[in-house]
Amino acid sequence: MILPSTVADTWPLASLRAVVFDLDGLMFNTEDLYQYVGGEVLRRRGKVFDHQLLDQMMGRVPQVALQLMIDYHRLPDTVAGLASEGEQIFAEILDARLELMPGLSALLASLERAHIPKAIGTSSGPAFVQKVLSRFELGPRFQFILTCEDVSQGKPNPEIYLTAAERFGVRPEELLVLEDSQNGCRAAVASGAFAVAVPSGHSHTHDFTGAALVAQTLADPRIYRALGLPYSAE
């Protein structure tokens, strides 16, 4: 992992007024599930889902990610065809394998006690987002949810986080963004937000240059400190 400079040391932390969560790999272990699905799709075609391809795809909107897979392996498939096949495989494993990421429940509860508004900004589509949130009844706990259908340019473009700041009625620098991937973190940094990288699994190798913090998990006490929240190691 390439560690960032000490951005947090000079940031006016008292100005942070809202939080935006990425979804895949940050709130849920879906990046692990995506790797399984992508590996199975490619296995059926005699191909391998290697780390180079995974790095390119992580954090991208589905259409872009699947086109990268097609181009990388020169597949004869269409994006729509791969998406349909992947959705079928994903549905077969979702109930048994979907999990909340460590620290999520406690952080959501702490934000709610402090009346700090929160939202989701994800590259996934709205149907999928609703599917995973509903399994844990999390949707109503967020002020709003931005998906790939709410922006014209996906991550690493900063549009989704600039849109979130506008929806909250705050300046981008008053927004704390939690991301697990390089592409997502680049979007947050480019927007001017206080970007917190929370890598997991393969994304531990990503470059998070410009992030204010690189946290171990969502339970990292530095996230709480940045937001002025009391921390309890539960």
Backbone as JSON, one array per atom type, in Angstrom:
{
  "sequence": "MILPSTVADTWPLASLRAVVFDLDGLMFNTEDLYQYVGGEVLRRRGKVFDHQLLDQMMGRVPQVALQLMIDYHRLPDTVAGLASEGEQIFAEILDARLELMPGLSALLASLERAHIPKAIGTSSGPAFVQKVLSRFELGPRFQFILTCEDVSQGKPNPEIYLTAAERFGVRPEELLVLEDSQNGCRAAVASGAFAVAVPSGHSHTHDFTGAALVAQTLADPRIYRALGLPYSAE",
  "N": [[0.84, -1.18, 0.0], [0.55, 2.25, -0.79], [1.22, 4.83, 1.24], [-0.52, 7.83, 2.21], [0.34, 11.38, 2.29], [0.46, 13.47, 5.23], [-2.31, 14.55, 5.24], [-4.49, 14.84, 6.94], [-3.42, 16.14, 9.12], [-3.42, 18.87, 8.68], [-5.98, 19.54, 8.05], [-9.05, 21.3, 8.53], [-10.69, 19.89, 10.8], [-12.98, 20.35, 12.34], [-14.76, 21.33, 10.59], [-16.06, 19.34, 9.22], [-19.09, 18.08, 8.1], [-20.83, 16.18, 7.09], [-21.21, 12.78, 5.91], [-20.21, 10.47, 3.44], [-20.66, 7.23, 2.28], [-19.03, 4.81, 0.35], [-20.16, 1.78, -1.22], [-19.69, -1.02, -2.18], [-17.39, -3.3, -0.97], [-16.77, -1.58, 1.05], [-19.0, -1.03, 2.76], [-20.15, -3.52, 2.55], [-19.1, -6.93, 1.95], [-18.95, -7.18, -0.78], [-17.06, -6.84, -2.82], [-15.41, -9.05, -2.62], [-17.26, -10.98, -3.34], [-17.8, -10.18, -5.94], [-15.35, -10.71, -7.1], [-15.32, -13.47, -7.0], [-17.52, -14.01, -8.71], [-16.68, -12.77, -11.11], [-14.39, -14.31, -11.55], [-15.55, -16.81, -11.99], [-17.1, -16.34, -14.28], [-15.06, -15.83, -16.14], [-13.6, -18.2, -15.91], [-15.26, -20.03, -17.15], [-14.74, -19.4, -19.72], [-12.19, -20.06, -20.14], [-10.34, -18.28, -19.14], [-8.48, -16.07, -16.9], [-9.07, -14.28, -13.91], [-7.15, -11.94, -13.18], [-4.91, -9.97, -11.03], [-4.21, -7.54, -12.22], [-6.31, -6.95, -14.0], [-8.38, -6.84, -12.14], [-7.66, -4.59, -10.6], [-8.08, -2.58, -12.49], [-10.85, -2.7, -12.81], [-12.09, -2.28, -10.3], [-14.21, -0.19, -8.44], [-15.33, 1.01, -10.62], [-18.15, 1.94, -12.75], [-20.68, -0.51, -13.56], [-21.0, -1.02, -16.4], [-18.68, 0.03, -17.55], [-16.72, -1.43, -16.18], [-17.24, -4.08, -17.03], [-16.8, -3.82, -19.76], [-14.08, -3.32, -19.73], [-13.22, -5.84, -18.9], [-13.96, -7.37, -21.13], [-12.37, -6.19, -23.13], [-9.83, -6.62, -22.09], [-9.45, -9.4, -22.15], [-10.17, -9.89, -24.71], [-12.76, -10.82, -25.36], [-15.58, -12.35, -27.0], [-18.02, -11.59, -26.12], [-20.9, -9.52, -25.2], [-21.43, -6.53, -23.22], [-23.95, -6.53, -22.01], [-24.59, -9.26, -22.09], [-22.6, -10.43, -20.45], [-23.23, -9.12, -18.08], [-25.78, -10.12, -17.47], [-25.21, -12.85, -17.1], [-23.42, -12.69, -14.96], [-25.06, -11.57, -12.98], [-26.79, -13.66, -12.48], [-25.11, -15.63, -11.38], [-24.27, -14.2, -9.14], [-26.66, -13.88, -7.71], [-27.05, -16.44, -6.82], [-25.24, -16.81, -4.77], [-25.53, -14.73, -3.0], [-27.28, -14.59, -0.65], [-26.1, -16.45, 1.07], [-23.5, -15.54, 1.42], [-23.23, -12.76, 1.74], [-22.06, -10.12, 3.78], [-21.8, -7.68, 6.42], [-19.27, -5.18, 6.58], [-16.5, -5.01, 8.91], [-17.03, -2.92, 11.71], [-18.97, -1.26, 10.59], [-21.7, -1.16, 11.57], [-21.42, -0.03, 14.16], [-20.29, 2.47, 13.55], [-22.31, 3.69, 12.0], [-24.32, 3.9, 13.95], [-23.08, 5.63, 15.77], [-22.8, 7.98, 14.26], [-25.48, 8.6, 13.94], [-26.29, 9.1, 16.57], [-24.92, 11.45, 16.97], [-26.17, 13.07, 15.22], [-25.15, 13.5, 12.65], [-25.43, 13.85, 9.27], [-25.73, 11.34, 6.68], [-24.87, 9.57, 3.66], [-24.97, 7.47, 0.71], [-22.67, 6.82, -1.87], [-22.27, 5.28, -4.73], [-20.88, 3.16, -7.32], [-22.44, 1.18, -8.23], [-25.6, -0.1, -9.56], [-29.05, 1.06, -9.02], [-30.95, -1.03, -8.51], [-29.42, -3.19, -7.61], [-28.23, -2.02, -5.36], [-30.45, -1.56, -3.71], [-31.13, -4.2, -3.29], [-29.04, -5.29, -1.7], [-28.96, -3.55, 0.51], [-31.49, -3.88, 1.59], [-31.44, -6.36, 2.77], [-30.34, -5.97, 5.22], [-31.82, -3.98, 6.22], [-30.97, -1.29, 5.89], [-31.3, 0.9, 4.19], [-33.24, 3.05, 4.89], [-31.78, 4.45, 6.76], [-30.13, 6.31, 5.66], [-29.69, 9.6, 4.34], [-29.82, 10.09, 1.6], [-29.26, 8.26, -1.48], [-26.86, 7.84, -3.9], [-26.36, 6.51, -7.08], [-24.88, 4.77, -9.94], [-26.62, 5.66, -11.86], [-27.21, 8.23, -11.28], [-25.3, 9.97, -12.06], [-23.33, 11.35, -14.74], [-20.74, 10.75, -15.27], [-18.64, 8.25, -14.12], [-16.78, 7.13, -11.17], [-13.24, 7.22, -11.53], [-13.93, 9.95, -11.75], [-14.9, 12.95, -10.1], [-17.61, 13.56, -9.92], [-19.78, 12.27, -8.54], [-19.32, 12.75, -5.83], [-19.2, 15.5, -5.69], [-21.82, 15.98, -6.37], [-23.06, 14.83, -4.16], [-22.22, 16.56, -2.1], [-23.53, 18.88, -2.91], [-26.2, 18.04, -2.65], [-26.34, 17.71, 0.11], [-26.0, 20.3, 0.83], [-23.56, 21.41, 1.54], [-20.09, 22.47, 1.47], [-17.66, 20.82, -0.64], [-15.3, 20.3, 0.82], [-16.27, 20.0, 3.34], [-17.16, 17.52, 3.57], [-16.85, 14.16, 4.56], [-15.54, 11.37, 3.07], [-15.79, 7.9, 2.65], [-13.97, 5.31, 1.33], [-12.99, 2.3, -0.42], [-11.44, 1.63, -2.6], [-8.9, 2.38, -5.11], [-9.8, 3.85, -7.38], [-12.21, 4.93, -6.41], [-11.25, 6.43, -4.24], [-9.66, 8.28, -5.57], [-11.66, 9.74, -6.84], [-12.91, 10.91, -4.62], [-10.81, 12.46, -3.52], [-10.31, 14.2, -5.68], [-12.66, 15.63, -5.66], [-12.37, 17.32, -3.58], [-13.03, 16.58, -1.08], [-12.69, 15.3, 2.33], [-10.96, 12.63, 2.24], [-11.15, 9.27, 3.14], [-9.49, 6.33, 3.05], [-10.33, 2.94, 3.18], [-9.05, 0.21, 2.87], [-9.56, -3.19, 1.8], [-9.0, -6.69, 1.53], [-7.94, -7.29, -1.76], [-7.56, -4.59, -2.34], [-5.71, -3.53, -0.62], [-3.32, -3.21, -1.89], [-3.55, -0.93, -3.37], [-3.03, 2.47, -4.6], [-3.31, 5.15, -2.56], [-2.78, 7.85, -2.66], [-3.09, 11.18, -1.6], [-5.25, 10.79, 0.04], [-6.73, 11.61, 3.18], [-6.61, 9.94, 5.35], [-5.57, 6.54, 5.84], [-7.3, 3.95, 6.78], [-7.6, 1.13, 9.01], [-9.94, -0.39, 9.39], [-13.51, 0.26, 9.36], [-13.83, 0.7, 11.98], [-11.68, 2.12, 12.86], [-10.16, 4.29, 15.11], [-9.32, 6.83, 14.29], [-11.08, 7.72, 12.35], [-13.35, 8.29, 13.84], [-12.26, 10.28, 15.46], [-11.72, 12.29, 13.57], [-14.29, 13.08, 12.97], [-15.16, 14.07, 15.32], [-16.35, 12.33, 17.11], [-17.23, 10.27, 19.92], [-15.25, 7.49, 20.87], [-15.44, 4.0, 21.16], [-13.92, 0.99, 21.79], [-15.37, -1.55, 20.68]],
  "CA": [[0.0, 0.0, 0.0], [1.29, 3.5, -0.79], [0.59, 5.65, 2.25], [-0.64, 9.23, 1.83], [0.97, 12.36, 3.13], [-0.35, 13.73, 6.42], [-3.35, 15.51, 4.9], [-5.35, 15.06, 8.11], [-2.76, 17.0, 10.1], [-3.67, 20.28, 8.4], [-7.38, 19.71, 7.65], [-9.89, 21.85, 9.6], [-11.6, 18.78, 11.05], [-14.24, 20.81, 12.91], [-15.65, 21.75, 9.51], [-16.71, 18.19, 8.59], [-20.5, 18.19, 8.46], [-21.62, 15.08, 6.53], [-20.4, 11.61, 5.56], [-20.69, 9.64, 2.33], [-20.11, 5.89, 2.25], [-19.07, 3.92, -0.79], [-20.91, 0.59, -0.82], [-19.01, -2.29, -2.43], [-16.09, -3.45, -0.34], [-16.68, -0.63, 2.15], [-20.08, -1.38, 3.66], [-20.4, -4.95, 2.41], [-17.99, -7.7, 1.38], [-19.33, -7.48, -2.17], [-15.9, -6.94, -3.72], [-15.01, -10.46, -2.59], [-18.24, -11.72, -4.12], [-17.58, -9.83, -7.34], [-14.16, -11.44, -7.57], [-15.76, -14.84, -7.24], [-18.38, -14.01, -9.9], [-15.83, -12.5, -12.28], [-13.55, -15.47, -11.77], [-16.36, -17.89, -12.55], [-17.43, -15.95, -15.66], [-13.87, -16.01, -16.97], [-13.24, -19.62, -15.9], [-16.08, -20.68, -18.17], [-14.19, -19.04, -21.01], [-10.79, -20.44, -20.15], [-9.54, -17.09, -18.81], [-8.17, -15.87, -15.48], [-9.36, -12.95, -13.36], [-5.9, -11.64, -12.48], [-4.89, -8.75, -10.23], [-4.15, -6.36, -13.08], [-7.68, -6.67, -14.44], [-9.16, -6.48, -10.96], [-7.34, -3.2, -10.27], [-8.72, -1.7, -13.47], [-12.3, -2.76, -12.7], [-12.6, -1.9, -8.99], [-14.72, 1.16, -8.28], [-15.93, 1.51, -11.87], [-19.55, 1.6, -12.98], [-20.72, -1.86, -14.13], [-20.8, -1.09, -17.84], [-17.27, 0.28, -17.83], [-15.95, -2.56, -15.64], [-17.41, -5.25, -17.89], [-16.12, -3.55, -21.03], [-12.66, -3.53, -19.46], [-13.02, -7.29, -18.9], [-14.06, -7.81, -22.53], [-11.19, -5.71, -23.86], [-8.62, -7.21, -21.51], [-9.33, -10.78, -22.6], [-10.64, -9.96, -26.1], [-13.9, -11.73, -25.35], [-16.58, -12.07, -28.04], [-19.28, -11.3, -25.44], [-21.36, -8.14, -25.02], [-21.57, -6.1, -21.83], [-25.25, -7.0, -21.53], [-24.52, -10.71, -21.89], [-21.81, -10.71, -19.25], [-23.96, -8.62, -16.93], [-26.85, -11.08, -17.18], [-24.6, -14.06, -16.56], [-22.88, -12.37, -13.65], [-26.16, -11.38, -12.03], [-27.32, -14.97, -12.14], [-24.15, -16.25, -10.45], [-24.28, -13.42, -7.91], [-27.9, -14.19, -6.98], [-26.93, -17.78, -6.24], [-24.36, -16.8, -3.61], [-25.72, -13.53, -2.19], [-27.85, -14.83, 0.67], [-25.2, -17.24, 1.91], [-22.16, -14.96, 1.59], [-23.2, -11.31, 1.97], [-21.78, -9.74, 5.15], [-21.4, -6.31, 6.71], [-17.85, -5.03, 6.86], [-16.23, -4.72, 10.32], [-17.13, -1.55, 12.17], [-20.03, -0.47, 9.95], [-22.86, -0.95, 12.44], [-21.08, 0.9, 15.24], [-20.08, 3.81, 13.0], [-23.62, 4.24, 11.65], [-25.01, 4.26, 15.19], [-22.42, 6.78, 16.35], [-23.18, 9.13, 13.44], [-26.88, 8.9, 14.23], [-26.36, 9.72, 17.9], [-24.38, 12.8, 16.85], [-26.99, 13.77, 14.22], [-24.36, 13.82, 11.47], [-26.12, 13.22, 8.13], [-24.91, 10.4, 5.92], [-25.42, 9.14, 2.38], [-24.19, 6.46, -0.01], [-22.28, 7.19, -3.23], [-21.75, 4.02, -5.25], [-20.85, 2.93, -8.77], [-23.41, 0.13, -8.55], [-26.91, 0.34, -10.0], [-30.03, 1.16, -7.94], [-31.6, -2.31, -8.18], [-28.48, -3.96, -6.79], [-28.07, -1.34, -4.08], [-31.63, -1.87, -2.91], [-31.1, -5.63, -2.96], [-28.14, -5.58, -0.58], [-29.36, -2.77, 1.68], [-32.74, -4.4, 2.17], [-31.15, -7.55, 3.57], [-29.98, -5.53, 6.57], [-32.72, -2.85, 6.51], [-30.1, -0.12, 6.06], [-31.66, 2.01, 3.32], [-33.87, 4.2, 5.54], [-30.87, 5.13, 7.68], [-29.35, 7.27, 4.9], [-30.47, 10.75, 3.85], [-30.04, 9.81, 0.18], [-28.36, 7.27, -2.09], [-26.47, 8.14, -5.29], [-25.85, 5.34, -7.79], [-24.32, 5.09, -11.25], [-27.64, 6.3, -12.69], [-27.38, 9.62, -10.86], [-24.19, 10.77, -12.57], [-22.98, 11.09, -16.14], [-19.36, 10.25, -15.3], [-18.37, 7.44, -12.95], [-15.47, 7.2, -10.53], [-12.62, 8.19, -10.62], [-14.41, 11.31, -11.87], [-15.44, 13.36, -8.79], [-18.99, 14.04, -10.01], [-20.7, 11.7, -7.55], [-19.11, 13.37, -4.53], [-19.63, 16.89, -5.83], [-23.28, 15.92, -6.31], [-23.43, 14.57, -2.76], [-22.03, 17.8, -1.34], [-24.61, 19.77, -3.29], [-27.44, 17.53, -2.04], [-26.27, 17.98, 1.54], [-25.91, 21.74, 1.06], [-22.28, 21.72, 2.17], [-18.95, 22.55, 0.56], [-16.99, 19.52, -0.73], [-14.3, 20.11, 1.88], [-16.98, 19.71, 4.58], [-17.65, 16.15, 3.4], [-15.93, 13.05, 4.78], [-15.88, 10.27, 2.17], [-15.17, 6.62, 2.98], [-13.78, 4.54, 0.1], [-12.08, 1.17, -0.27], [-10.66, 1.37, -3.82], [-8.11, 3.46, -5.67], [-10.63, 4.7, -8.24], [-13.12, 5.67, -5.56], [-10.5, 7.4, -3.47], [-9.28, 9.35, -6.5], [-12.85, 10.58, -7.02], [-13.11, 11.69, -3.4], [-9.74, 13.46, -3.43], [-10.52, 15.19, -6.73], [-13.81, 16.47, -5.33], [-11.99, 18.23, -2.51], [-13.53, 16.04, 0.19], [-11.78, 14.65, 3.27], [-11.04, 11.25, 1.75], [-10.63, 8.23, 4.02], [-9.39, 5.03, 2.39], [-10.47, 1.79, 4.09], [-8.82, -0.93, 1.98], [-9.81, -4.55, 2.27], [-8.67, -7.67, 0.52], [-6.98, -6.93, -2.79], [-7.31, -3.16, -2.44], [-4.56, -3.15, 0.22], [-2.19, -2.88, -2.76], [-3.87, 0.26, -4.16], [-2.37, 3.74, -4.33], [-4.27, 6.07, -1.98], [-2.17, 9.17, -2.58], [-4.05, 12.28, -1.46], [-6.22, 10.51, 1.1], [-6.4, 12.18, 4.48], [-6.31, 8.81, 6.23], [-5.73, 5.16, 5.39], [-7.78, 3.3, 7.99], [-7.55, -0.33, 9.02], [-11.33, -0.8, 9.18], [-14.43, 1.34, 9.73], [-13.71, 0.88, 13.43], [-10.45, 2.85, 13.14], [-10.48, 5.45, 15.96], [-9.02, 8.09, 13.63], [-12.31, 8.16, 11.67], [-14.16, 8.9, 14.89], [-11.6, 11.52, 15.87], [-11.91, 13.29, 12.51], [-15.68, 13.54, 13.01], [-15.48, 14.54, 16.65], [-17.23, 11.34, 17.73], [-16.62, 9.45, 20.97], [-14.85, 6.18, 20.35], [-15.4, 2.89, 22.09], [-13.41, -0.2, 21.1], [-16.31, -2.64, 20.94]],
  "C": [[0.88, 1.24, 0.0], [0.58, 4.45, 0.16], [0.54, 7.11, 1.81], [0.21, 10.12, 2.7], [0.0, 12.7, 4.27], [-1.38, 14.82, 6.13], [-4.17, 15.85, 6.12], [-4.74, 16.03, 9.1], [-3.1, 18.47, 9.91], [-5.12, 20.56, 8.03], [-8.17, 20.31, 8.81], [-11.0, 20.87, 9.96], [-12.95, 19.23, 11.62], [-15.25, 21.18, 11.83], [-16.39, 20.58, 8.86], [-18.15, 18.08, 9.08], [-21.37, 17.04, 7.96], [-20.66, 13.99, 6.07], [-21.05, 10.89, 4.38], [-19.92, 8.32, 2.34], [-20.14, 5.34, 0.82], [-19.81, 2.67, -0.31], [-20.1, -0.69, -0.96], [-17.62, -2.32, -1.81], [-15.87, -2.54, 0.85], [-17.74, -0.92, 3.19], [-20.33, -2.89, 3.7], [-19.18, -5.63, 1.79], [-18.24, -8.04, -0.09], [-18.16, -7.53, -3.13], [-15.38, -8.37, -3.76], [-15.97, -11.29, -3.44], [-18.09, -11.44, -5.6], [-16.38, -10.58, -7.91], [-14.52, -12.89, -7.86], [-16.57, -14.92, -8.53], [-17.55, -13.79, -11.15], [-14.93, -13.67, -12.6], [-14.3, -16.61, -12.41], [-16.74, -17.59, -14.0], [-16.24, -16.21, -16.59], [-13.42, -17.46, -17.02], [-14.01, -20.38, -16.98], [-15.56, -20.42, -19.58], [-12.7, -19.35, -21.13], [-9.85, -19.29, -19.85], [-9.37, -16.98, -17.3], [-8.48, -14.43, -15.07], [-8.15, -12.52, -12.53], [-5.95, -10.27, -11.81], [-4.86, -7.49, -11.1], [-5.54, -5.97, -13.57], [-8.54, -6.21, -13.27], [-8.92, -5.03, -10.57], [-8.04, -2.23, -11.21], [-10.23, -1.6, -13.24], [-12.84, -2.2, -11.39], [-13.01, -0.43, -8.94], [-15.37, 1.74, -9.51], [-17.41, 1.17, -11.94], [-19.6, 0.28, -13.73], [-20.43, -1.94, -15.62], [-19.34, -0.91, -18.23], [-16.42, -0.9, -17.38], [-16.05, -3.78, -16.56], [-16.77, -5.04, -19.26], [-14.62, -3.71, -20.88], [-12.34, -5.02, -19.47], [-13.02, -7.83, -20.33], [-12.8, -7.43, -23.3], [-9.92, -6.41, -23.4], [-8.38, -8.62, -22.05], [-9.81, -11.0, -24.04], [-11.79, -10.97, -26.23], [-14.89, -11.36, -26.45], [-17.92, -11.63, -27.44], [-19.63, -9.81, -25.49], [-21.41, -7.82, -23.53], [-22.87, -6.63, -21.25], [-25.24, -8.49, -21.24], [-23.75, -11.07, -20.65], [-22.55, -10.26, -17.99], [-25.05, -9.6, -16.51], [-26.3, -12.35, -16.55], [-24.07, -13.83, -15.15], [-23.95, -12.2, -12.6], [-26.74, -12.71, -11.58], [-26.42, -15.68, -11.13], [-24.21, -15.55, -9.1], [-25.5, -13.76, -7.06], [-27.81, -15.53, -6.26], [-26.11, -17.78, -4.95], [-24.67, -15.69, -2.61], [-26.21, -13.83, -0.78], [-26.88, -15.54, 1.62], [-23.92, -16.48, 2.27], [-22.12, -13.47, 1.91], [-23.02, -11.01, 3.45], [-21.51, -8.25, 5.25], [-19.91, -6.27, 6.99], [-17.64, -4.63, 8.32], [-16.33, -3.23, 10.64], [-18.28, -0.74, 11.6], [-21.17, -0.16, 10.91], [-22.58, 0.08, 13.52], [-20.9, 2.31, 14.72], [-21.41, 4.45, 12.61], [-24.35, 4.7, 12.91], [-24.41, 5.51, 15.82], [-22.76, 8.06, 15.58], [-24.62, 9.56, 13.75], [-27.04, 9.56, 15.6], [-25.89, 11.17, 17.85], [-25.15, 13.66, 15.85], [-26.15, 14.29, 13.06], [-24.99, 13.11, 10.27], [-25.17, 12.36, 7.31], [-25.65, 9.96, 4.66], [-24.53, 8.05, 1.82], [-23.9, 7.0, -1.41], [-21.58, 6.0, -3.85], [-21.77, 3.95, -6.76], [-21.84, 1.85, -9.19], [-24.74, 0.74, -8.98], [-27.93, 0.32, -8.88], [-30.69, -0.16, -7.56], [-30.7, -3.15, -7.28], [-28.33, -3.34, -5.41], [-29.25, -1.65, -3.16], [-31.62, -3.31, -2.43], [-30.22, -5.9, -1.75], [-28.53, -4.8, 0.68], [-30.56, -3.37, 2.38], [-32.49, -5.62, 3.04], [-30.78, -7.2, 5.0], [-30.81, -4.32, 7.01], [-31.94, -1.55, 6.74], [-30.56, 1.1, 5.27], [-32.24, 3.22, 4.02], [-32.94, 4.99, 6.46], [-30.01, 6.19, 6.98], [-30.24, 8.38, 4.35], [-30.78, 10.61, 2.36], [-29.0, 8.82, -0.3], [-28.12, 7.68, -3.53], [-25.87, 6.88, -5.9], [-25.28, 5.77, -9.14], [-25.33, 5.79, -12.16], [-27.86, 7.77, -12.34], [-26.28, 10.54, -11.35], [-23.94, 10.42, -14.03], [-21.58, 10.53, -16.28], [-19.08, 9.51, -13.99], [-17.01, 7.72, -12.35], [-14.42, 6.63, -11.47], [-12.99, 9.65, -10.85], [-15.09, 11.72, -10.55], [-16.92, 13.72, -8.79], [-19.89, 13.53, -8.89], [-20.54, 12.37, -6.18], [-19.39, 14.87, -4.56], [-21.15, 16.97, -5.77], [-23.75, 15.7, -4.89], [-23.3, 15.84, -1.92], [-23.16, 18.79, -1.64], [-25.94, 19.34, -2.65], [-27.48, 17.81, -0.54], [-26.34, 19.48, 1.83], [-24.66, 22.15, 1.79], [-21.21, 21.89, 1.09], [-18.28, 21.17, 0.49], [-16.0, 19.26, 0.39], [-14.95, 19.86, 3.24], [-17.53, 18.28, 4.6], [-16.55, 15.16, 3.73], [-16.42, 11.89, 3.92], [-15.09, 9.03, 2.54], [-15.15, 5.74, 1.74], [-12.82, 3.39, 0.34], [-11.16, 0.97, -1.46], [-9.9, 2.61, -4.27], [-8.96, 4.4, -6.51], [-11.6, 5.54, -7.42], [-12.43, 6.75, -4.76], [-10.04, 8.57, -4.34], [-10.45, 10.29, -6.73], [-13.06, 11.48, -5.82], [-12.07, 12.79, -3.27], [-9.95, 14.57, -4.45], [-11.68, 16.12, -6.44], [-13.47, 17.52, -4.28], [-12.44, 17.76, -1.14], [-12.38, 15.52, 1.06], [-11.89, 13.16, 2.99], [-10.38, 10.29, 2.73], [-10.65, 6.91, 3.26], [-9.47, 3.93, 3.45], [-10.29, 0.53, 3.24], [-9.15, -2.25, 2.63], [-9.45, -5.51, 1.15], [-7.63, -7.16, -0.46], [-6.65, -5.45, -2.79], [-6.23, -2.66, -1.48], [-3.35, -2.79, -0.63], [-2.4, -1.58, -3.51], [-3.09, 1.49, -3.7], [-3.43, 4.72, -3.82], [-3.67, 7.46, -1.77], [-3.25, 10.25, -2.52], [-5.09, 12.03, -0.4], [-5.76, 11.14, 2.41], [-5.97, 11.1, 5.46], [-6.38, 7.51, 5.45], [-6.05, 4.36, 6.63], [-7.69, 1.79, 7.87], [-8.92, -0.92, 8.73], [-12.2, 0.42, 9.47], [-14.44, 1.59, 11.23], [-12.45, 1.64, 13.81], [-10.77, 4.11, 13.96], [-10.2, 6.79, 15.3], [-10.22, 8.61, 12.84], [-13.2, 8.88, 12.67], [-13.58, 10.25, 15.31], [-11.81, 12.63, 14.85], [-13.3, 13.89, 12.56], [-16.09, 14.08, 14.38], [-16.41, 13.62, 17.4], [-16.52, 10.61, 18.87], [-16.35, 8.06, 20.43], [-14.85, 5.16, 21.47], [-14.98, 1.65, 21.34], [-14.29, -1.39, 21.45], [-15.99, -3.85, 20.09]]
}
